[in-house]
């Protein structure tokens, strides 16, 4: 699906423009276009590429999904790969967004729906005069700002999962806790792999002269850069907390194993001490004084009980039981 929004001479948003008419609007030079391509087919990208005269390498990157976040400069436009982040089924989900940005146009290519794009389109419609007067830079900033702001709820969900894990690590089974730790580390690593190159992209965009954005527009991108730094620091913090939680979980497991081994060792020693009496009186000698004694059996039982209780008391005193 290809959605074409045109801001023409402060008249408002026009959505009836067909794809073949895009080149006519571009040649006019006074309109601001936003073309949103959702779930593109090869034919959709070919048509868009012909209308905007995009470089084949940029179109190839847009066709192949799961690209690394990056910023490429071409003649007349820049190609930007960014990622949206949402929570789906309790886990973070990454959605690639490819942006072709020219002096008076923005083309977004992505699979599926993303709330940041619809929210940005709605804000654009509500603030037509402001966005139209400041060119494509403010529109790109609004979109990237909405995308990065969507990171915070996802990171907050991950933070709650980390906190719950820290609270329950001493209560739940060790296997379940460790599985959750590795699952969280995998989710945080997936987010970190996107944030690091996005931070570099924004750093280049802020500190490098761009043929598309002027100095007044680039100032806005500093805010997006700061937000990405905040999210990156939060993710790194939670990764460190998970490493500490994993160490704590392993320590708890080791301590529990040591306690079990001490308990089994103490029980074995108690039983061995009691078995010693039974072994002595179980020998097949004919001349043993206690064999003919009327109280021999109660005496043996009482002796085993006394020895067992005494050894048990000793282990309790040294905190082995």
Secondary structure, 3 states (H helix, E strand, C coil): CEEEEEEECCCCEECCCCHHHHHHHHHHCCEEEEEEEECCCHHHHHHHHHHHCCCHHHHHHHHCCCCCCEEEEECCEEEEEEEEEEEECCEEEEEEEEEEEECCEEEEEECCCCHHHHHHHHHHHHCHHHHHHHCHHHHHHHHHHHHHHHHHHHHHHHHHHHHHHHHHCCCCCHHHHHHHHHHHHHHHHHHHHHHHHHHHHHHHHHHCCCCCCCHHHHHHHHHHHHHHHHHHHHHHHHHHHHHHHHHHHHHHHHHHHHHHHHHHHHHHHHHHHHHHHHHHHCCCCCCCHHHHCCCHHHHHHHHHHHHHHHHHHHHHHCCCC
